[in-house]
Amino acid sequence: MNRRFFLASTSFALALAATSAAWAENAKLKIGFVGVTSGPAAAWGISNQRSMETRAAWLNELGGVKIGETTYDIEIVPFDDQKDPKRAIAGMEKMAQDGVHYVVGPNVDDGAAAVRPVAEQNGIMYFPYAFPKELYTPPASNAILGMVANYQSGPAIYKYLMENKGVKKVAFIAGNESDPLSQRDSGAAAARELGLEVVSDTVTYQMDTTDFTPVLLPVIQAAPDLLVLSGVSPANAPQLIRSARELGYTGLISTETAQDAAVLAEGAGELANGFISVGGASTPELASDTMKEFVQRYTDMFGEYNDESNTKVYALEYIIETLKANPAAIDNVEEFKKTMDTFEAPNPFMVGDAKLTYVGTTSFGQKRQVSVPLVVNEFKDGKFETLFVAQVD
């Protein structure tokens, strides 16, 4: 080989190596999702997973996320627990085997409680959409509530309806499962504390019920001003609403669980008008350009949008921004916990100077809840309209 050819070859090899380095793939940061994406409550988990996938794809498109000296592409690792605590445990065990330290979900109380030992033993922080206080109060420390709890939203809704709609009597009906029963009990207690007369709080139904008329009849006969569907799944809500209206009930109907406008429109139509539920953590007035682009990207990816994703978009953002604040937490959740008390970052999804912070001291005695606005919606003609907005500590 002559010297000129050797130099040319060397130069080409160096250039190729430089180009390869420039185009080298980013490191992968795996964030898990363990939640329900099938069955009657599927809308809750589907909203979670799609929100994570939409935001991750967007961040990766922008070049990834820099945490410390390393740039990562976000990889979402999903697991459908089918609303079964045993499968939720299997899902969290899979996350541990895959080296995942941060998981969004589960979506229901049983699942969130069931995975706690696995999370604590394997150094996993998880963001449930479940309400049992024992998940977030000491000595528990690995769970972070990803939304506003029913015992925070319920009193706010009841108080608003007392002051603005003249509500005096309330009735509760719940599915015969731990989640809705727990929400019914805390809702009834909050209603009584506010001075409302609770005229019914013992009627339950099986989750596979298809004819709600005999279940609702004694509740309607108690003549409440407000009928609360405690912990109602998106699939059962329109059936209950339709049955109540067809029985002649003309009062208000509400729930503390998030709902799907498309499911309500399809299952109850105009009979669902006036139905009150907790919405996503945004309104047109609060939404930043980033939130508006998120909604558009989500819609482009999946062909539809769920208002609940205005809340579900936050968990991934909190994880990433907290890791940015303390890169040592990338594989050490104890470092993550140390950062939470003083953590603060700009909130990209709201206008103005809103911040991402952890809250929950009032409810749990420690910061184990993401700070998102409490948006309460009213269903009208196929879509949700904002009824009022509040904050929790």
N, C-alpha and C positions, 0 to 999 in steps of 0.2 A: 504494500500500500504506500503510495507516495505521500509525502508530508502534507501537500495541499488538500488531498482527498481526506486524510485523517483529520485535519483541522475542520474541514467543512462538516464531516460526519459528527465530530465532537460538538460543534456549534449547534447542529440540528438536534442532537440528543439533549443538549442543555435547554434549548428552546422548547422542545417537546415536554421535558420534565417540568419546566416552569409553567407551561400551559396546563399540564395535567394537575399541577398543584393548585393553580388558580381555579380549576373546574372540579377539584376534589369535592366529594360529597361532604356535607356537614355531618357532624355527629348527630345521633338520634336521641331525642328525649322522649321516652315512652310515658304517656299519661293514660291511665286506665279508665274505663267506664264499666261499672257493674250495675245493671238496672233492668227494669222491665221494658221490653220492646215487643212483646206479643201478649195477646189476651185483652181483657176489658180495660186494663189500665195502661195499655201500650203507649198511648199518646204522651204520658208523662216521660217515659224513658226515651222514646223516639226523639222528642224535643231536646232532651239532654244530648244524646249522641250526635244528632245532626248539628246542634249548636257548636259542639266541640269540633266536629269535622269541618264545618264551615270556617271557623276561626283559625284552626290549624292550617288549612289549605291556604288561607289568606296570608298568614304570617310566613309560611314557607315560600310563598310566591314573592314576598318582599325580601327574601334572602335568609330567612331564619331568625332565630332569637339569640342574641348574644348574652350569655350568662357568665360573668367573670371573663376569662380569656378565651372561652370556647363558644362557637356559634353552633346552635342546634336546629335541626328540623324537628318539628313536633309530630310524633306518631301517635295516633289514637288507637288504643287497644280495647275493643269492645267485648262485652260478654252479656248475653241476654239471660237474666236470672229467672225469667218467666213468673216473677212475683212469688217465687218459692224460696224460703229461707235457706233450704239445703243447697239449692243451686247458687244462691248468693254466696254461701260459704265456699263452694267449689270455684266460683268466679274469683273470689278474693285470694284463694290459694293459688290459682293460676297466675294472678298478678304477682304474687310473691315469688313463684317459680321463675317468672319472666324478668324479675328484678325491677318491677314497677314499684315506686315508692309513693306515688300520688294517684289517687283514684277518685273519680266523681261517681256518686251514688252510694248505696242503693236508694230507690225512690219511695220505699214504704218502711213503716216502723219495724216490722218483724225482720226484714232483711238487714236493715241497718244495725239492729241489736245483735243479730246472729253473727255478723262478720267482725264484730268488735274484737274478740279474742285473736282472730287471725291477723287483723290489722296491728294490734298492739304487739303481738309476738314477732311480727316480721318487719316492724318499722315502716308502716304504711300510714300516711295521713289520708283520710277519706272525707268526702264532702257529701253527706247524705241529704236527701230531701225528705226527712223524717223528723218527727217532733218529740220523741221521748226525752225529757230533760236529763235523764241519767246518762245519755250519750255525751252530753256537753258539760256536765258539772263534774268537779273533782270527785274521785281521783281519775275519772276518764279525761283524756287529753288529746286523743288522736282523731276525733271527729269534729268537723266544722259544719254547722248548719248552713246550707246553701241558699236558703230563702227565708222569708218571714214565716214564723210558726203560727199555727192556728190560735194558740193562746195569746198571741200578739195581735193577729189580724181580727179575730173574732170580736173581742171587746171594742175595737175601733169601728167595725161594721155595725155592731148593735147600737153603740152610742150615736153614730151618725144617723141611723134609722130612727132612733128614739127622738132625736132633736129635729130631724128634717121630714120624717114621714109619720110621726105620731105613733110609732110602734109601742105597744104596752104588753102584749101577750105573745109568747114565742113557743113553738113546738119543735122538737128534734126527732129525726128519724135516721137510723144508721144501719149499715150492713153489718151482719153478724161476723165481724172479723176484728182483730185487735186494733188496727189503725182507726177505722171509723168509730168504733166504740170508745176509744180513748179520746178522740176528738169531740165526740158527743158529750162525754163527761166533763171535759174541760170547758166546752162551750156553754153547757148548762150552768156550770158553776160561775162562769164569767157573767152570764146573763142575770143570774140571781144577784150577784154582787152589784150590778148596775141598777137593780131595782125592777127588773122585768119579771113578769109573772110567767113561770114555766108551766104550761098547761099539759105538756106531754114530753117525756124523755125516756120512755121504756120500750117503744116500738122498734123492732128490728126486722130485717129481711135477709134471706139467704142470697148470696152473691149471684147465684144462677137464676134468680127470680125473673120471670117474663111477664107475669100479670101482677102489677103493683096495686090494683084497685082494692082488694081486701086488706092489704097491708096499710094503705093510706087512709082508708075510710074512718077508723076511730081517731086518727090524728086530725083529720079535717073536721070531724064532728066536735073536736075541742075548740074550734073557732079561733085559731091563732091569727095574729096580725102578720106574723113572720114564721115561715116554715124553713127550718135549717136542715139541709141535706148533709149531714156530717160525714166528712171523708169520702164523699161520693166519687166514684170513678167516672171518667169521661164517657164510658159506654152506658152506665146506668143513669146518669143525670137526665138526658132527654126523656127516657122512659118514665122516670119519676115525675118530671115536670108535666109531661103530657097527661099522665094519669091523674095528677092533682087537679089540673085545669078541667079535665073531662068530668071530674067529680063535682065541679062547680066552685072550686076554691079560687077566690079572687084576690087573696092577700099577696104579700111579698114572699119570694123564695130566694134563698141564698145558700152559699157554701163557702168554706174557707179553703177549699182546694182549687187549683187552677184547672181551667177547662179548655176545650177545643171548640172554637166558634163553628167550624165546618161540621163537626159532629152534632152540635146543638141544632144547627140549621137543618141538617138532614133528618135528625130524629124527632125534633119537636116543632120545627118551623116557627111560625109566629107565636105559637103558644109559649115559646121560651122568651119572648120579649119581656124585659123587666127583670130577668134572672140576674142575680148579683153574685159575683165570684171574685176571687183574688186574681189579678192579672199579672202580666209581665212587668218587670221593673222599669217601665218606660212609658211615656205618653208622647204624642206628637210635639207637645210643648217642651218636654224634657230631652227628647232624642237629639243627639249630636249628629254631625255628618257621618261620623264613624258608625254610629248605630244604624243610620239610614242605609249606609253601604252594606253593613252586615245583613240587614233584612233583604236587600236586593240580592246579595251573593247567596244567601240561604235559599231564597226563592228560585234563583237560577239553577242551583245545584239539585234541588229536590222537587221543584214544580209547585210548591205551596209553602206557606209560612204559618207557624203556630205562635200566637201572641205570647205564650208562656216562655218562648225562647228569649224574650226580652230580659227574663230573669236567668234562664239557663246559660246564657252566654258568659255569665260572670265567673263561674268557678274556675274555668281554665285560665282566665285572665288573672285571677287572684293567685293561682299557683305560680304562673310564670313571673309575675311582678314580684312576688315574695322571694322567689329564687334569684331574681336579679338583685334584690336588695341584700341577699346573703347567699352567694354562690356555694358556700360550704354545705348548704342544705340540699344540694342536688342529689345526694345519696345518704343524707343524714337528717331524719325528720326532727331530731332534737334541736338541731340548728334552726329549722323552720319554726318550731315553737318559740324559740328565743326571740325571733324576729317579729312575731305577730303583735306583741304588746305595743311596739312603737312604729310598726309599719304604716306607711302612707305613700300613696302614689296617685298621679292624676287619673281620674275616671274618664276613659276615652269614649264612653257611651252616653254621657250626659253633657248638656251645655253648661257653660259657666265654669266655676272653679271646683266642681264636685271632686271628691277624693275617694279612692279605694282605701278602706280601713276595716279592721276587724272590730266587731261590737259583740254584745251579748252579756256584758257584765251584770246588768240588772236581772236578766233572766237566769243566768248560769253561774254567776260568780267568777267568771273568767271570759276572756275574749275568744269565743268559739263560734262565731257567726259572721258571715260576710255582710257588709253594709250595703243593702239595696233598698230603694224606695218601696214602700208599701203602696201599690197601685190597686185600687178596687174598681172593678169594671161592672157595667150594666150591659146586658145583651140586648141588641135592638136591630131588627131587620137584617139578620145574618152576620152581624159583626159586633165587636165589643166597643163600647164608648166609656171613657173615663168618668167614674162617679166622683172619686176623690183620691188624693195622694197624701200619705203620711210617712213618718219615719219611726224606726224603733232604735232603742239604745242597745 
